[in-house]
C-alpha cells in the first residue's frame, strides 16, 4: 500500500514550524543573556547591543540554512542593534533611543510585509 504523503507533509510542516519557534526562542534568550552579561560585566550597552544584534542576525542565517522563512523584521532589528551598539562603542554622538524606535517601527512594518497571505 502506497502512502499519498498528505499526513507526512502535514506532520513535517508542523515539525518545521515548531523547530522555527524553538530557534527563535533560543536566539531571543541568548540575546538577552548576552545583553545582561555585557551590562553586568561592565562592557557597556554598546557591546551588549552589538552582541545581541549578531545573535539575532545569526538566527536568521540559521533559519535560511534550515530552509525556514526569514523574518525581515528581525533582520532590521539585528542590523539596528549592531549599528547602534557600534556607534555607541565608537563614542559617536547619536540619539540611540530614537534610532531604536525607528528601527522597531521598520521591523514591525517589514515583518508584516514579509508574511505571505497571513
N, C-alpha and C positions, 0 to 999 in steps of 0.2 A: 504494500500500500504506500503510495507516494504522498508526502506531506505537501500541501499547497503553499506553505510558508507564511500564511496570514498570522497565525499565533506567534511564530518565531519572529516576524518583523515587529509585531506589537510589543513583544517582550524585549526585543533588542532596543526598540525606541525608548521604552521605559527605563531600561538599564542605562542607556546613554544619558537620558535626562537626569537620572539620579546621580550618575558619575559627574556630570557637569555641575550639579548643585553642590556636591561634596567638594569638588575642586574649587568652586567659588568660596565656600565656607572656609576651607583650609587657607586659601590665599588671603582672605579678609582677616582671619585670625592671625596669620603670620605677619601681615602688615601692621596690625595693632600691637602685636608683641614687639616687633622691631621699633615701632614708634615709642612705645613705653620704655624699652631698654635704652634707646638713644637719649630720651629725656632723663631717665633715671641715672644713666652713667655720665651725664653732663656733656654729651656730644652735641646737644643743641637741636632745636626744632628743624633747622635746615637739613642736617644729616638724617633726622627721622623722616622728613618728607621725601628726601631722595630715595632712601631705602624702601619706604612704603610704596612709593611710585614704581620702583623697579620690581618689587614683588608683584604688584598688580599687573604690570606690563608682562612679566614672565608668565603669569596665569593666562593671559590672553594668547601668548605664544603656545602654551601647553594646550589650550583649547583648540587652536589651529592644528597642532601636531596630531591630536587625537580625533580630528575631524568634527569637532563640536562648533557650534555657532559662536562667532566672536561677538562681543558686546562693545559697540563703538563708544558707548557712554563711559565704560570703564577704561577704554583706551585713552579717552580725553582726560579722565581723572588722573590716570597714571602719568600722562605727559605733563599735566599742570602741576602735579606734586613734584615731579623731578625738576621741572623748570623753576618753580617757586623755591624749592629747597636749595637748588644750585645757586640761585640769586642770593638767597639768604647767606649761604656759606661764603659767597664771594663778597659779601657785605655791600651789595648793590641796593641802594635805597629804592624799594618798590612796595607799594601797598599790597602786601601779601594777602590780607583778608579780602580785599576787592578782587584780586586775581583768583583766589579760591572760589569766591562766589560766582564769578563769571564762568570759571571752569565747571563748576557744578551745574550751572544753568545750561551750558553747552552739552554737558554729559547727559543730562536728562533729555534734552532735545535729540541728541544723536542716538541715544538708546531707543527712544520712541520711533525714530525714523528708520532704525536698523531692523526693527521687528517686521517679520513678513506675515501679513494677513492676520495679525492679532495673535 
